[in-house]
Structures are given as C-alpha cells and as structure tokens.
Amino acid sequence: MTGNPHLAARLEKAGMKQAELADRLNTRLGALTGRPGKLTDRHVRNWLILQQDFAV
C-alpha cells in the first residue's frame, strides 16, 4: 500500500490542515444528507497514508 500523493499535494497547495478538510467534508455531508458528517483528521491522515488496492 502506498500513500495518496494527489491528496497531499492538494492539501498543501490549498494551505489546508487535515482537520480543516475533515470539517469541510462534514459540512458538505450535512448539506447533502441532512445529517452531520463524522469524519475526523484521523480519517484524512489514513487517506494520506493508505491507498487500498481495489483491483479484482
């Protein structure tokens, strides 16, 4: 498994912290579903570190 360099680059370019991305995603999830999202900076950190291989 490898990290997600594209997400890391986008966060850096935007000057955004992991917690800020989680907050923004939670806000967007709330707007879409009517229920607040429950993502944390740990989720974002895992996305940055782990990339699943979904090939079948």
mmCIF entry with sequence, helices, sheets and N, C-alpha, C, O atoms, coordinates in Angstrom:
data_MODEL
# 
_entry.id   MODEL 
# 
_entity.id                         1 
_entity.type                       polymer 
_entity.pdbx_number_of_molecules   1 
# 
_entity_poly.entity_id                      1 
_entity_poly.type                           'polypeptide(L)' 
_entity_poly.nstd_linkage                   no 
_entity_poly.nstd_monomer                   no 
_entity_poly.pdbx_seq_one_letter_code       MTGNPHLAARLEKAGMKQAELADRLNTRLGALTGRPGKLTDRHVRNWLILQQDFAV 
_entity_poly.pdbx_seq_one_letter_code_can   MTGNPHLAARLEKAGMKQAELADRLNTRLGALTGRPGKLTDRHVRNWLILQQDFAV 
_entity_poly.pdbx_strand_id                 A 
# 
loop_
_entity_poly_seq.entity_id 
_entity_poly_seq.num 
_entity_poly_seq.mon_id 
_entity_poly_seq.hetero 
1 1  MET n 
1 2  THR n 
1 3  GLY n 
1 4  ASN n 
1 5  PRO n 
1 6  HIS n 
1 7  LEU n 
1 8  ALA n 
1 9  ALA n 
1 10 ARG n 
1 11 LEU n 
1 12 GLU n 
1 13 LYS n 
1 14 ALA n 
1 15 GLY n 
1 16 MET n 
1 17 LYS n 
1 18 GLN n 
1 19 ALA n 
1 20 GLU n 
1 21 LEU n 
1 22 ALA n 
1 23 ASP n 
1 24 ARG n 
1 25 LEU n 
1 26 ASN n 
1 27 THR n 
1 28 ARG n 
1 29 LEU n 
1 30 GLY n 
1 31 ALA n 
1 32 LEU n 
1 33 THR n 
1 34 GLY n 
1 35 ARG n 
1 36 PRO n 
1 37 GLY n 
1 38 LYS n 
1 39 LEU n 
1 40 THR n 
1 41 ASP n 
1 42 ARG n 
1 43 HIS n 
1 44 VAL n 
1 45 ARG n 
1 46 ASN n 
1 47 TRP n 
1 48 LEU n 
1 49 ILE n 
1 50 LEU n 
1 51 GLN n 
1 52 GLN n 
1 53 ASP n 
1 54 PHE n 
1 55 ALA n 
1 56 VAL n 
# 
_struct_asym.id          A 
_struct_asym.entity_id   1 
# 
loop_
_struct_conf.conf_type_id 
_struct_conf.id 
_struct_conf.pdbx_PDB_helix_id 
_struct_conf.beg_label_comp_id 
_struct_conf.beg_label_asym_id 
_struct_conf.beg_label_seq_id 
_struct_conf.pdbx_beg_PDB_ins_code 
_struct_conf.end_label_comp_id 
_struct_conf.end_label_asym_id 
_struct_conf.end_label_seq_id 
_struct_conf.pdbx_end_PDB_ins_code 
_struct_conf.beg_auth_comp_id 
_struct_conf.beg_auth_asym_id 
_struct_conf.beg_auth_seq_id 
_struct_conf.end_auth_comp_id 
_struct_conf.end_auth_asym_id 
_struct_conf.end_auth_seq_id 
_struct_conf.pdbx_PDB_helix_class 
_struct_conf.details 
_struct_conf.pdbx_PDB_helix_length 
HELX_P HELX_P1 AA1 PRO A 5  ? ALA A 14 ? PRO A 5  ALA A 14 1 ? 10 
HELX_P HELX_P2 AA2 GLN A 18 ? THR A 33 ? GLN A 18 THR A 33 1 ? 16 
HELX_P HELX_P3 AA3 ASP A 41 ? ILE A 49 ? ASP A 41 ILE A 49 1 ? 9  
# 
_struct_conf_type.id          HELX_P 
_struct_conf_type.criteria    ? 
_struct_conf_type.reference   ? 
# 
loop_
_atom_site.group_PDB 
_atom_site.id 
_atom_site.type_symbol 
_atom_site.label_atom_id 
_atom_site.label_alt_id 
_atom_site.label_comp_id 
_atom_site.label_asym_id 
_atom_site.label_entity_id 
_atom_site.label_seq_id 
_atom_site.pdbx_PDB_ins_code 
_atom_site.Cartn_x 
_atom_site.Cartn_y 
_atom_site.Cartn_z 
_atom_site.occupancy 
_atom_site.B_iso_or_equiv 
_atom_site.pdbx_formal_charge 
_atom_site.auth_seq_id 
_atom_site.auth_comp_id 
_atom_site.auth_asym_id 
_atom_site.auth_atom_id 
_atom_site.pdbx_PDB_model_num 
ATOM 1   N N  . MET A 1 1  ? 0.838   -1.180 0.000  1.00 0.00 ? 1  MET A N  1 
ATOM 2   C CA . MET A 1 1  ? 0.000   0.000  0.000  1.00 0.00 ? 1  MET A CA 1 
ATOM 3   C C  . MET A 1 1  ? 0.878   1.237  0.000  1.00 0.00 ? 1  MET A C  1 
ATOM 4   O O  . MET A 1 1  ? 1.943   1.271  0.617  1.00 0.00 ? 1  MET A O  1 
ATOM 5   N N  . THR A 1 2  ? 0.407   2.244  -0.704 1.00 0.00 ? 2  THR A N  1 
ATOM 6   C CA . THR A 1 2  ? 1.137   3.494  -0.775 1.00 0.00 ? 2  THR A CA 1 
ATOM 7   C C  . THR A 1 2  ? 0.233   4.631  -0.355 1.00 0.00 ? 2  THR A C  1 
ATOM 8   O O  . THR A 1 2  ? -0.980  4.463  -0.226 1.00 0.00 ? 2  THR A O  1 
ATOM 9   N N  . GLY A 1 3  ? 0.830   5.787  -0.144 1.00 0.00 ? 3  GLY A N  1 
ATOM 10  C CA . GLY A 1 3  ? 0.050   6.955  0.243  1.00 0.00 ? 3  GLY A CA 1 
ATOM 11  C C  . GLY A 1 3  ? -0.679  7.565  -0.941 1.00 0.00 ? 3  GLY A C  1 
ATOM 12  O O  . GLY A 1 3  ? -0.606  7.055  -2.059 1.00 0.00 ? 3  GLY A O  1 
ATOM 13  N N  . ASN A 1 4  ? -1.372  8.647  -0.691 1.00 0.00 ? 4  ASN A N  1 
ATOM 14  C CA . ASN A 1 4  ? -2.127  9.356  -1.717 1.00 0.00 ? 4  ASN A CA 1 
ATOM 15  C C  . ASN A 1 4  ? -1.441  10.697 -1.972 1.00 0.00 ? 4  ASN A C  1 
ATOM 16  O O  . ASN A 1 4  ? -1.782  11.698 -1.342 1.00 0.00 ? 4  ASN A O  1 
ATOM 17  N N  . PRO A 1 5  ? -0.474  10.722 -2.894 1.00 0.00 ? 5  PRO A N  1 
ATOM 18  C CA . PRO A 1 5  ? 0.271   11.954 -3.133 1.00 0.00 ? 5  PRO A CA 1 
ATOM 19  C C  . PRO A 1 5  ? -0.587  13.066 -3.731 1.00 0.00 ? 5  PRO A C  1 
ATOM 20  O O  . PRO A 1 5  ? -0.284  14.244 -3.542 1.00 0.00 ? 5  PRO A O  1 
ATOM 21  N N  . HIS A 1 6  ? -1.644  12.713 -4.443 1.00 0.00 ? 6  HIS A N  1 
ATOM 22  C CA . HIS A 1 6  ? -2.514  13.723 -5.043 1.00 0.00 ? 6  HIS A CA 1 
ATOM 23  C C  . HIS A 1 6  ? -3.257  14.502 -3.960 1.00 0.00 ? 6  HIS A C  1 
ATOM 24  O O  . HIS A 1 6  ? -3.340  15.729 -4.022 1.00 0.00 ? 6  HIS A O  1 
ATOM 25  N N  . LEU A 1 7  ? -3.792  13.802 -2.979 1.00 0.00 ? 7  LEU A N  1 
ATOM 26  C CA . LEU A 1 7  ? -4.481  14.466 -1.882 1.00 0.00 ? 7  LEU A CA 1 
ATOM 27  C C  . LEU A 1 7  ? -3.497  15.320 -1.080 1.00 0.00 ? 7  LEU A C  1 
ATOM 28  O O  . LEU A 1 7  ? -3.817  16.448 -0.706 1.00 0.00 ? 7  LEU A O  1 
ATOM 29  N N  . ALA A 1 8  ? -2.318  14.793 -0.818 1.00 0.00 ? 8  ALA A N  1 
ATOM 30  C CA . ALA A 1 8  ? -1.306  15.540 -0.067 1.00 0.00 ? 8  ALA A CA 1 
ATOM 31  C C  . ALA A 1 8  ? -0.938  16.829 -0.794 1.00 0.00 ? 8  ALA A C  1 
ATOM 32  O O  . ALA A 1 8  ? -0.812  17.884 -0.172 1.00 0.00 ? 8  ALA A O  1 
ATOM 33  N N  . ALA A 1 9  ? -0.768  16.743 -2.104 1.00 0.00 ? 9  ALA A N  1 
ATOM 34  C CA . ALA A 1 9  ? -0.414  17.925 -2.889 1.00 0.00 ? 9  ALA A CA 1 
ATOM 35  C C  . ALA A 1 9  ? -1.530  18.959 -2.875 1.00 0.00 ? 9  ALA A C  1 
ATOM 36  O O  . ALA A 1 9  ? -1.269  20.158 -2.779 1.00 0.00 ? 9  ALA A O  1 
ATOM 37  N N  . ARG A 1 10 ? -2.774  18.498 -2.969 1.00 0.00 ? 10 ARG A N  1 
ATOM 38  C CA . ARG A 1 10 ? -3.913  19.432 -2.958 1.00 0.00 ? 10 ARG A CA 1 
ATOM 39  C C  . ARG A 1 10 ? -4.054  20.130 -1.613 1.00 0.00 ? 10 ARG A C  1 
ATOM 40  O O  . ARG A 1 10 ? -4.332  21.328 -1.550 1.00 0.00 ? 10 ARG A O  1 
ATOM 41  N N  . LEU A 1 11 ? -3.859  19.373 -0.538 1.00 0.00 ? 11 LEU A N  1 
ATOM 42  C CA . LEU A 1 11 ? -3.920  19.975 0.797  1.00 0.00 ? 11 LEU A CA 1 
ATOM 43  C C  . LEU A 1 11 ? -2.832  21.028 0.957  1.00 0.00 ? 11 LEU A C  1 
ATOM 44  O O  . LEU A 1 11 ? -3.082  22.115 1.477  1.00 0.00 ? 11 LEU A O  1 
ATOM 45  N N  . GLU A 1 12 ? -1.630  20.702 0.510  1.00 0.00 ? 12 GLU A N  1 
ATOM 46  C CA . GLU A 1 12 ? -0.521  21.644 0.638  1.00 0.00 ? 12 GLU A CA 1 
ATOM 47  C C  . GLU A 1 12 ? -0.759  22.890 -0.205 1.00 0.00 ? 12 GLU A C  1 
ATOM 48  O O  . GLU A 1 12 ? -0.530  24.007 0.257  1.00 0.00 ? 12 GLU A O  1 
ATOM 49  N N  . LYS A 1 13 ? -1.217  22.703 -1.432 1.00 0.00 ? 13 LYS A N  1 
ATOM 50  C CA . LYS A 1 13 ? -1.476  23.834 -2.325 1.00 0.00 ? 13 LYS A CA 1 
ATOM 51  C C  . LYS A 1 13 ? -2.542  24.756 -1.746 1.00 0.00 ? 13 LYS A C  1 
ATOM 52  O O  . LYS A 1 13 ? -2.446  25.978 -1.867 1.00 0.00 ? 13 LYS A O  1 
ATOM 53  N N  . ALA A 1 14 ? -3.556  24.170 -1.119 1.00 0.00 ? 14 ALA A N  1 
ATOM 54  C CA . ALA A 1 14 ? -4.645  24.953 -0.529 1.00 0.00 ? 14 ALA A CA 1 
ATOM 55  C C  . ALA A 1 14 ? -4.267  25.516 0.835  1.00 0.00 ? 14 ALA A C  1 
ATOM 56  O O  . ALA A 1 14 ? -4.990  26.348 1.385  1.00 0.00 ? 14 ALA A O  1 
ATOM 57  N N  . GLY A 1 15 ? -3.139  25.070 1.387  1.00 0.00 ? 15 GLY A N  1 
ATOM 58  C CA . GLY A 1 15 ? -2.744  25.517 2.720  1.00 0.00 ? 15 GLY A CA 1 
ATOM 59  C C  . GLY A 1 15 ? -3.708  25.019 3.780  1.00 0.00 ? 15 GLY A C  1 
ATOM 60  O O  . GLY A 1 15 ? -3.943  25.690 4.784  1.00 0.00 ? 15 GLY A O  1 
ATOM 61  N N  . MET A 1 16 ? -4.259  23.851 3.554  1.00 0.00 ? 16 MET A N  1 
ATOM 62  C CA . MET A 1 16 ? -5.298  23.308 4.431  1.00 0.00 ? 16 MET A CA 1 
ATOM 63  C C  . MET A 1 16 ? -4.730  22.210 5.326  1.00 0.00 ? 16 MET A C  1 
ATOM 64  O O  . MET A 1 16 ? -3.924  21.389 4.889  1.00 0.00 ? 16 MET A O  1 
ATOM 65  N N  . LYS A 1 17 ? -5.155  22.212 6.560  1.00 0.00 ? 17 LYS A N  1 
ATOM 66  C CA . LYS A 1 17 ? -4.777  21.168 7.514  1.00 0.00 ? 17 LYS A CA 1 
ATOM 67  C C  . LYS A 1 17 ? -5.757  20.004 7.400  1.00 0.00 ? 17 LYS A C  1 
ATOM 68  O O  . LYS A 1 17 ? -6.852  20.149 6.855  1.00 0.00 ? 17 LYS A O  1 
ATOM 69  N N  . GLN A 1 18 ? -5.353  18.862 7.917  1.00 0.00 ? 18 GLN A N  1 
ATOM 70  C CA . GLN A 1 18 ? -6.190  17.663 7.865  1.00 0.00 ? 18 GLN A CA 1 
ATOM 71  C C  . GLN A 1 18 ? -7.521  17.881 8.577  1.00 0.00 ? 18 GLN A C  1 
ATOM 72  O O  . GLN A 1 18 ? -8.568  17.466 8.080  1.00 0.00 ? 18 GLN A O  1 
ATOM 73  N N  . ALA A 1 19 ? -7.485  18.523 9.726  1.00 0.00 ? 19 ALA A N  1 
ATOM 74  C CA . ALA A 1 19 ? -8.724  18.765 10.477 1.00 0.00 ? 19 ALA A CA 1 
ATOM 75  C C  . ALA A 1 19 ? -9.656  19.700 9.717  1.00 0.00 ? 19 ALA A C  1 
ATOM 76  O O  . ALA A 1 19 ? -10.875 19.544 9.779  1.00 0.00 ? 19 ALA A O  1 
ATOM 77  N N  . GLU A 1 20 ? -9.097  20.664 9.005  1.00 0.00 ? 20 GLU A N  1 
ATOM 78  C CA . GLU A 1 20 ? -9.922  21.588 8.234  1.00 0.00 ? 20 GLU A CA 1 
ATOM 79  C C  . GLU A 1 20 ? -10.624 20.871 7.090  1.00 0.00 ? 20 GLU A C  1 
ATOM 80  O O  . GLU A 1 20 ? -11.796 21.135 6.819  1.00 0.00 ? 20 GLU A O  1 
ATOM 81  N N  . LEU A 1 21 ? -9.918  19.963 6.415  1.00 0.00 ? 21 LEU A N  1 
ATOM 82  C CA . LEU A 1 21 ? -10.551 19.186 5.356  1.00 0.00 ? 21 LEU A CA 1 
ATOM 83  C C  . LEU A 1 21 ? -11.676 18.338 5.926  1.00 0.00 ? 21 LEU A C  1 
ATOM 84  O O  . LEU A 1 21 ? -12.754 18.261 5.336  1.00 0.00 ? 21 LEU A O  1 
ATOM 85  N N  . ALA A 1 22 ? -11.440 17.703 7.060  1.00 0.00 ? 22 ALA A N  1 
ATOM 86  C CA . ALA A 1 22 ? -12.489 16.890 7.694  1.00 0.00 ? 22 ALA A CA 1 
ATOM 87  C C  . ALA A 1 22 ? -13.705 17.750 8.031  1.00 0.00 ? 22 ALA A C  1 
ATOM 88  O O  . ALA A 1 22 ? -14.839 17.329 7.803  1.00 0.00 ? 22 ALA A O  1 
ATOM 89  N N  . ASP A 1 23 ? -13.483 18.942 8.567  1.00 0.00 ? 23 ASP A N  1 
ATOM 90  C CA . ASP A 1 23 ? -14.597 19.841 8.900  1.00 0.00 ? 23 ASP A CA 1 
ATOM 91  C C  . ASP A 1 23 ? -15.382 20.237 7.650  1.00 0.00 ? 23 ASP A C  1 
ATOM 92  O O  . ASP A 1 23 ? -16.613 20.236 7.651  1.00 0.00 ? 23 ASP A O  1 
ATOM 93  N N  . ARG A 1 24 ? -14.664 20.570 6.601  1.00 0.00 ? 24 ARG A N  1 
ATOM 94  C CA . ARG A 1 24 ? -15.348 20.964 5.361  1.00 0.00 ? 24 ARG A CA 1 
ATOM 95  C C  . ARG A 1 24 ? -16.143 19.809 4.770  1.00 0.00 ? 24 ARG A C  1 
ATOM 96  O O  . ARG A 1 24 ? -17.263 19.995 4.295  1.00 0.00 ? 24 ARG A O  1 
ATOM 97  N N  . LEU A 1 25 ? -15.563 18.623 4.801  1.00 0.00 ? 25 LEU A N  1 
ATOM 98  C CA . LEU A 1 25 ? -16.291 17.454 4.303  1.00 0.00 ? 25 LEU A CA 1 
ATOM 99  C C  . LEU A 1 25 ? -17.512 17.163 5.154  1.00 0.00 ? 25 LEU A C  1 
ATOM 100 O O  . LEU A 1 25 ? -18.566 16.817 4.619  1.00 0.00 ? 25 LEU A O  1 
ATOM 101 N N  . ASN A 1 26 ? -17.394 17.296 6.467  1.00 0.00 ? 26 ASN A N  1 
ATOM 102 C CA . ASN A 1 26 ? -18.533 17.073 7.353  1.00 0.00 ? 26 ASN A CA 1 
ATOM 103 C C  . ASN A 1 26 ? -19.654 18.067 7.068  1.00 0.00 ? 26 ASN A C  1 
ATOM 104 O O  . ASN A 1 26 ? -20.830 17.705 7.088  1.00 0.00 ? 26 ASN A O  1 
ATOM 105 N N  . THR A 1 27 ? -19.289 19.316 6.805  1.00 0.00 ? 27 THR A N  1 
ATOM 106 C CA . THR A 1 27 ? -20.284 20.336 6.463  1.00 0.00 ? 27 THR A CA 1 
ATOM 107 C C  . THR A 1 27 ? -20.993 19.966 5.169  1.00 0.00 ? 27 THR A C  1 
ATOM 108 O O  . THR A 1 27 ? -22.216 20.070 5.069  1.00 0.00 ? 27 THR A O  1 
ATOM 109 N N  . ARG A 1 28 ? -20.220 19.536 4.183  1.00 0.00 ? 28 ARG A N  1 
ATOM 110 C CA . ARG A 1 28 ? -20.796 19.164 2.893  1.00 0.00 ? 28 ARG A CA 1 
ATOM 111 C C  . ARG A 1 28 ? -21.686 17.928 3.025  1.00 0.00 ? 28 ARG A C  1 
ATOM 112 O O  . ARG A 1 28 ? -22.762 17.868 2.429  1.00 0.00 ? 28 ARG A O  1 
ATOM 113 N N  . LEU A 1 29 ? -21.240 16.951 3.801  1.00 0.00 ? 29 LEU A N  1 
ATOM 114 C CA . LEU A 1 29 ? -22.068 15.765 4.034  1.00 0.00 ? 29 LEU A CA 1 
ATOM 115 C C  . LEU A 1 29 ? -23.385 16.148 4.697  1.00 0.00 ? 29 LEU A C  1 
ATOM 116 O O  . LEU A 1 29 ? -24.439 15.614 4.353  1.00 0.00 ? 29 LEU A O  1 
ATOM 117 N N  . GLY A 1 30 ? -23.321 17.067 5.642  1.00 0.00 ? 30 GLY A N  1 
ATOM 118 C CA . GLY A 1 30 ? -24.540 17.526 6.301  1.00 0.00 ? 30 GLY A CA 1 
ATOM 119 C C  . GLY A 1 30 ? -25.494 18.192 5.328  1.00 0.00 ? 30 GLY A C  1 
ATOM 120 O O  . GLY A 1 30 ? -26.706 17.988 5.397  1.00 0.00 ? 30 GLY A O  1 
ATOM 121 N N  . ALA A 1 31 ? -24.945 18.990 4.419  1.00 0.00 ? 31 ALA A N  1 
ATOM 122 C CA . ALA A 1 31 ? -25.781 19.656 3.424  1.00 0.00 ? 31 ALA A CA 1 
ATOM 123 C C  . ALA A 1 31 ? -26.420 18.652 2.469  1.00 0.00 ? 31 ALA A C  1 
ATOM 124 O O  . ALA A 1 31 ? -27.559 18.834 2.039  1.00 0.00 ? 31 ALA A O  1 
ATOM 125 N N  . LEU A 1 32 ? -25.691 17.604 2.142  1.00 0.00 ? 32 LEU A N  1 
ATOM 126 C CA . LEU A 1 32 ? -26.200 16.601 1.197  1.00 0.00 ? 32 LEU A CA 1 
ATOM 127 C C  . LEU A 1 32 ? -27.185 15.624 1.820  1.00 0.00 ? 32 LEU A C  1 
ATOM 128 O O  . LEU A 1 32 ? -28.147 15.209 1.175  1.00 0.00 ? 32 LEU A O  1 
ATOM 129 N N  . THR A 1 33 ? -26.942 15.255 3.082  1.00 0.00 ? 33 THR A N  1 
ATOM 130 C CA . THR A 1 33 ? -27.734 14.184 3.694  1.00 0.00 ? 33 THR A CA 1 
ATOM 131 C C  . THR A 1 33 ? -28.676 14.652 4.796  1.00 0.00 ? 33 THR A C  1 
ATOM 132 O O  . THR A 1 33 ? -29.586 13.923 5.191  1.00 0.00 ? 33 THR A O  1 
ATOM 133 N N  . GLY A 1 34 ? -28.459 15.864 5.289  1.00 0.00 ? 34 GLY A N  1 
ATOM 134 C CA . GLY A 1 34 ? -29.273 16.339 6.399  1.00 0.00 ? 34 GLY A CA 1 
ATOM 135 C C  . GLY A 1 34 ? -28.740 15.880 7.748  1.00 0.00 ? 34 GLY A C  1 
ATOM 136 O O  . GLY A 1 34 ? -29.307 16.216 8.788  1.00 0.00 ? 34 GLY A O  1 
ATOM 137 N N  . ARG A 1 35 ? -27.655 15.117 7.737  1.00 0.00 ? 35 ARG A N  1 
ATOM 138 C CA . ARG A 1 35 ? -27.019 14.659 8.985  1.00 0.00 ? 35 ARG A CA 1 
ATOM 139 C C  . ARG A 1 35 ? -25.550 15.057 8.933  1.00 0.00 ? 35 ARG A C  1 
ATOM 140 O O  . ARG A 1 35 ? -24.893 14.880 7.907  1.00 0.00 ? 35 ARG A O  1 
ATOM 141 N N  . PRO A 1 36 ? -25.042 15.586 10.020 1.00 0.00 ? 36 PRO A N  1 
ATOM 142 C CA . PRO A 1 36 ? -23.636 15.994 10.003 1.00 0.00 ? 36 PRO A CA 1 
ATOM 143 C C  . PRO A 1 36 ? -22.702 14.810 9.809  1.00 0.00 ? 36 PRO A C  1 
ATOM 144 O O  . PRO A 1 36 ? -22.952 13.714 10.310 1.00 0.00 ? 36 PRO A O  1 
ATOM 145 N N  . GLY A 1 37 ? -21.621 15.049 9.073  1.00 0.00 ? 37 GLY A N  1 
ATOM 146 C CA . GLY A 1 37 ? -20.623 14.010 8.880  1.00 0.00 ? 37 GLY A CA 1 
ATOM 147 C C  . GLY A 1 37 ? -19.855 13.751 10.164 1.00 0.00 ? 37 GLY A C  1 
ATOM 148 O O  . GLY A 1 37 ? -19.881 14.566 11.086 1.00 0.00 ? 37 GLY A O  1 
ATOM 149 N N  . LYS A 1 38 ? -19.177 12.627 10.225 1.00 0.00 ? 38 LYS A N  1 
ATOM 150 C CA . LYS A 1 38 ? -18.431 12.245 11.425 1.00 0.00 ? 38 LYS A CA 1 
ATOM 151 C C  . LYS A 1 38 ? -16.951 12.006 11.112 1.00 0.00 ? 38 LYS A C  1 
ATOM 152 O O  . LYS A 1 38 ? -16.265 11.291 11.842 1.00 0.00 ? 38 LYS A O  1 
ATOM 153 N N  . LEU A 1 39 ? -16.470 12.603 10.031 1.00 0.00 ? 39 LEU A N  1 
ATOM 154 C CA . LEU A 1 39 ? -15.069 12.430 9.674  1.00 0.00 ? 39 LEU A CA 1 
ATOM 155 C C  . LEU A 1 39 ? -14.170 13.212 10.625 1.00 0.00 ? 39 LEU A C  1 
ATOM 156 O O  . LEU A 1 39 ? -14.549 14.268 11.132 1.00 0.00 ? 39 LEU A O  1 
ATOM 157 N N  . THR A 1 40 ? -12.988 12.684 10.854 1.00 0.00 ? 40 THR A N  1 
ATOM 158 C CA . THR A 1 40 ? -12.012 13.356 11.709 1.00 0.00 ? 40 THR A CA 1 
ATOM 159 C C  . THR A 1 40 ? -10.703 13.504 10.937 1.00 0.00 ? 40 THR A C  1 
ATOM 160 O O  . THR A 1 40 ? -10.549 12.981 9.833  1.00 0.00 ? 40 THR A O  1 
ATOM 161 N N  . ASP A 1 41 ? -9.771  14.225 11.541 1.00 0.00 ? 41 ASP A N  1 
ATOM 162 C CA . ASP A 1 41 ? -8.461  14.360 10.915 1.00 0.00 ? 41 ASP A CA 1 
ATOM 163 C C  . ASP A 1 41 ? -7.777  13.003 10.796 1.00 0.00 ? 41 ASP A C  1 
ATOM 164 O O  . ASP A 1 41 ? -6.926  12.816 9.925  1.00 0.00 ? 41 ASP A O  1 
ATOM 165 N N  . ARG A 1 42 ? -8.129  12.073 11.641 1.00 0.00 ? 42 ARG A N  1 
ATOM 166 C CA . ARG A 1 42 ? -7.563  10.719 11.549 1.00 0.00 ? 42 ARG A CA 1 
ATOM 167 C C  . ARG A 1 42 ? -7.977  10.041 10.245 1.00 0.00 ? 42 ARG A C  1 
ATOM 168 O O  . ARG A 1 42 ? -7.170  9.348  9.626  1.00 0.00 ? 42 ARG A O  1 
ATOM 169 N N  . HIS A 1 43 ? -9.236  10.236 9.819  1.00 0.00 ? 43 HIS A N  1 
ATOM 170 C CA . HIS A 1 43 ? -9.676  9.685  8.540  1.00 0.00 ? 43 HIS A CA 1 
ATOM 171 C C  . HIS A 1 43 ? -8.824  10.257 7.404  1.00 0.00 ? 43 HIS A C  1 
ATOM 172 O O  . HIS A 1 43 ? -8.345  9.520  6.542  1.00 0.00 ? 43 HIS A O  1 
ATOM 173 N N  . VAL A 1 44 ? -8.646  11.563 7.415  1.00 0.00 ? 44 VAL A N  1 
ATOM 174 C CA . VAL A 1 44 ? -7.856  12.208 6.363  1.00 0.00 ? 44 VAL A CA 1 
ATOM 175 C C  . VAL A 1 44 ? -6.420  11.692 6.398  1.00 0.00 ? 44 VAL A C  1 
ATOM 176 O O  . VAL A 1 44 ? -5.834  11.409 5.353  1.00 0.00 ? 44 VAL A O  1 
ATOM 177 N N  . ARG A 1 45 ? -5.861  11.572 7.582  1.00 0.00 ? 45 ARG A N  1 
ATOM 178 C CA . ARG A 1 45 ? -4.490  11.065 7.727  1.00 0.00 ? 45 ARG A CA 1 
ATOM 179 C C  . ARG A 1 45 ? -4.387  9.648  7.145  1.00 0.00 ? 45 ARG A C  1 
ATOM 180 O O  . ARG A 1 45 ? -3.416  9.322  6.463  1.00 0.00 ? 45 ARG A O  1 
ATOM 181 N N  . ASN A 1 46 ? -5.383  8.821  7.416  1.00 0.00 ? 46 ASN A N  1 
ATOM 182 C CA . ASN A 1 46 ? -5.387  7.471  6.850  1.00 0.00 ? 46 ASN A CA 1 
ATOM 183 C C  . ASN A 1 46 ? -5.453  7.510  5.328  1.00 0.00 ? 46 ASN A C  1 
ATOM 184 O O  . ASN A 1 46 ? -4.807  6.699  4.664  1.00 0.00 ? 46 ASN A O  1 
ATOM 185 N N  . TRP A 1 47 ? -6.225  8.441  4.763  1.00 0.00 ? 47 TRP A N  1 
ATOM 186 C CA . TRP A 1 47 ? -6.288  8.572  3.307  1.00 0.00 ? 47 TRP A CA 1 
ATOM 187 C C  . TRP A 1 47 ? -4.928  8.980  2.749  1.00 0.00 ? 47 TRP A C  1 
ATOM 188 O O  . TRP A 1 47 ? -4.543  8.557  1.659  1.00 0.00 ? 47 TRP A O  1 
ATOM 189 N N  . LEU A 1 48 ? -4.209  9.800  3.499  1.00 0.00 ? 48 LEU A N  1 
ATOM 190 C CA . LEU A 1 48 ? -2.897  10.250 3.048  1.00 0.00 ? 48 LEU A CA 1 
ATOM 191 C C  . LEU A 1 48 ? -1.860  9.128  3.120  1.00 0.00 ? 48 LEU A C  1 
ATOM 192 O O  . LEU A 1 48 ? -0.937  9.075  2.307  1.00 0.00 ? 48 LEU A O  1 
ATOM 193 N N  . ILE A 1 49 ? -2.016  8.247  4.081  1.00 0.00 ? 49 ILE A N  1 
ATOM 194 C CA . ILE A 1 49 ? -1.036  7.190  4.307  1.00 0.00 ? 49 ILE A CA 1 
ATOM 195 C C  . ILE A 1 49 ? -1.377  5.922  3.543  1.00 0.00 ? 49 ILE A C  1 
ATOM 196 O O  . ILE A 1 49 ? -0.495  5.281  2.972  1.00 0.00 ? 49 ILE A O  1 
ATOM 197 N N  . LEU A 1 50 ? -2.643  5.563  3.530  1.00 0.00 ? 50 LEU A N  1 
ATOM 198 C CA . LEU A 1 50 ? -3.070  4.284  2.955  1.00 0.00 ? 50 LEU A CA 1 
ATOM 199 C C  . LEU A 1 50 ? -3.800  4.485  1.644  1.00 0.00 ? 50 LEU A C  1 
ATOM 200 O O  . LEU A 1 50 ? -4.568  5.434  1.485  1.00 0.00 ? 50 LEU A O  1 
ATOM 201 N N  . GLN A 1 51 ? -3.559  3.602  0.727  1.00 0.00 ? 51 GLN A N  1 
ATOM 202 C CA . GLN A 1 51 ? -4.339  3.559  -0.504 1.00 0.00 ? 51 GLN A CA 1 
ATOM 203 C C  . GLN A 1 51 ? -4.647  2.103  -0.771 1.00 0.00 ? 51 GLN A C  1 
ATOM 204 O O  . GLN A 1 51 ? -3.741  1.303  -1.007 1.00 0.00 ? 51 GLN A O  1 
ATOM 205 N N  . GLN A 1 52 ? -5.894  1.764  -0.736 1.00 0.00 ? 52 GLN A N  1 
ATOM 206 C CA . GLN A 1 52 ? -6.317  0.378  -0.929 1.00 0.00 ? 52 GLN A CA 1 
ATOM 207 C C  . GLN A 1 52 ? -6.182  -0.030 -2.386 1.00 0.00 ? 52 GLN A C  1 
ATOM 208 O O  . GLN A 1 52 ? -6.375  0.788  -3.285 1.00 0.00 ? 52 GLN A O  1 
ATOM 209 N N  . ASP A 1 53 ? -5.858  -1.267 -2.616 1.00 0.00 ? 53 ASP A N  1 
ATOM 210 C CA . ASP A 1 53 ? -5.820  -1.821 -3.957 1.00 0.00 ? 53 ASP A CA 1 
ATOM 211 C C  . ASP A 1 53 ? -7.148  -2.519 -4.193 1.00 0.00 ? 53 ASP A C  1 
ATOM 212 O O  . ASP A 1 53 ? -7.387  -3.602 -3.658 1.00 0.00 ? 53 ASP A O  1 
ATOM 213 N N  . PHE A 1 54 ? -8.026  -1.895 -5.003 1.00 0.00 ? 54 PHE A N  1 
ATOM 214 C CA . PHE A 1 54 ? -9.355  -2.433 -5.220 1.00 0.00 ? 54 PHE A CA 1 
ATOM 215 C C  . PHE A 1 54 ? -9.449  -3.256 -6.493 1.00 0.00 ? 54 PHE A C  1 
ATOM 216 O O  . PHE A 1 54 ? -10.549 -3.616 -6.911 1.00 0.00 ? 54 PHE A O  1 
ATOM 217 N N  . ALA A 1 55 ? -8.327  -3.560 -7.113 1.00 0.00 ? 55 ALA A N  1 
ATOM 218 C CA . ALA A 1 55 ? -8.360  -4.358 -8.338 1.00 0.00 ? 55 ALA A CA 1 
ATOM 219 C C  . ALA A 1 55 ? -8.873  -5.758 -8.024 1.00 0.00 ? 55 ALA A C  1 
ATOM 220 O O  . ALA A 1 55 ? -8.501  -6.369 -7.022 1.00 0.00 ? 55 ALA A O  1 
ATOM 221 N N  . VAL A 1 56 ? -9.721  -6.238 -8.892 1.00 0.00 ? 56 VAL A N  1 
ATOM 222 C CA . VAL A 1 56 ? -10.306 -7.586 -8.699 1.00 0.00 ? 56 VAL A CA 1 
ATOM 223 C C  . VAL A 1 56 ? -9.656  -8.548 -9.642 1.00 0.00 ? 56 VAL A C  1 
ATOM 224 O O  . VAL A 1 56 ? -9.996  -9.731 -9.649 1.00 0.00 ? 56 VAL A O  1 
# 
